[in-house]
Amino acid sequence: MNELLTSRRARLVALLLVATAAISALAFRAAGDSVSYYITPQEFIQNTRLHDQRVRVAGRVVEGSVKEQAGRPVAFTIVGDANDRVEVEFPKGVVPNLFGPYAMVVVEGTGKGGSQVKADSIIIKHENEFFADKPDDGSISSHFVKPDDTKPSGRPAATGTHPPGIPR
């Protein structure tokens, strides 16, 4: 009887180990297909092997570079920390609401020769720096953010009263 119990216990442990390994392998494989990292414009430009391949490049939209067609952005330029610029074509797809000059974006698409990407997806990247008034001079955002442009124009100053219908 003791041999039967040991044998059952050994089989159960072996079965659990095999099941755990199989589930782990499936989860790792599924996560590997959906996880993709982005590179900087500098890394994209320097790595010629990425041209004609699927890439994700992150940068800040350059002011004045957005070209529109029928009121929709179809091309723009992004810039990285080292002032490297990548021209982005975006012929179709959904443009996020927060898209505009100085927005941090991750464009996903196919690399083209030189410093160009034909994107089919744009994602707004959140800032990893937060500041109340203006960024410090040494901050990466200091040469992009224009504090005077952050104040809404044509609106009266806040009076300190709470708007009706919005819970506190």
Rosetta blueprint (number, residue, H / E / L):
1 M L
2 N H
3 E H
4 L H
5 L H
6 T H
7 S H
8 R H
9 R H
10 A H
11 R H
12 L H
13 V H
14 A H
15 L H
16 L H
17 L H
18 V H
19 A H
20 T H
21 A H
22 A H
23 I H
24 S H
25 A H
26 L H
27 A H
28 F H
29 R H
30 A H
31 A H
32 G H
33 D H
34 S H
35 V L
36 S L
37 Y L
38 Y L
39 I E
40 T L
41 P H
42 Q H
43 E H
44 F H
45 I H
46 Q H
47 N L
48 T H
49 R H
50 L H
51 H L
52 D L
53 Q L
54 R E
55 V E
56 R E
57 V E
58 A E
59 G E
60 R E
61 V E
62 V L
63 E L
64 G L
65 S L
66 V L
67 K E
68 E E
69 Q E
70 A L
71 G L
72 R E
73 P E
74 V E
75 A E
76 F E
77 T E
78 I E
79 V E
80 G L
81 D L
82 A L
83 N L
84 D L
85 R E
86 V E
87 E E
88 V E
89 E E
90 F L
91 P L
92 K L
93 G L
94 V L
95 V L
96 P L
97 N L
98 L L
99 F L
100 G L
101 P L
102 Y L
103 A L
104 M E
105 V E
106 V E
107 V E
108 E E
109 G E
110 T E
111 G E
112 K E
113 G L
114 G L
115 S L
116 Q E
117 V E
118 K E
119 A E
120 D E
121 S E
122 I E
123 I E
124 I E
125 K L
126 H L
127 E L
128 N L
129 E L
130 F L
131 F L
132 A L
133 D L
134 K L
135 P L
136 D L
137 D L
138 G L
139 S L
140 I L
141 S L
142 S L
143 H L
144 F L
145 V L
146 K L
147 P H
148 D H
149 D H
150 T H
151 K L
152 P L
153 S L
154 G L
155 R L
156 P L
157 A L
158 A L
159 T L
160 G L
161 T L
162 H L
163 P L
164 P L
165 G L
166 I L
167 P L
168 R L
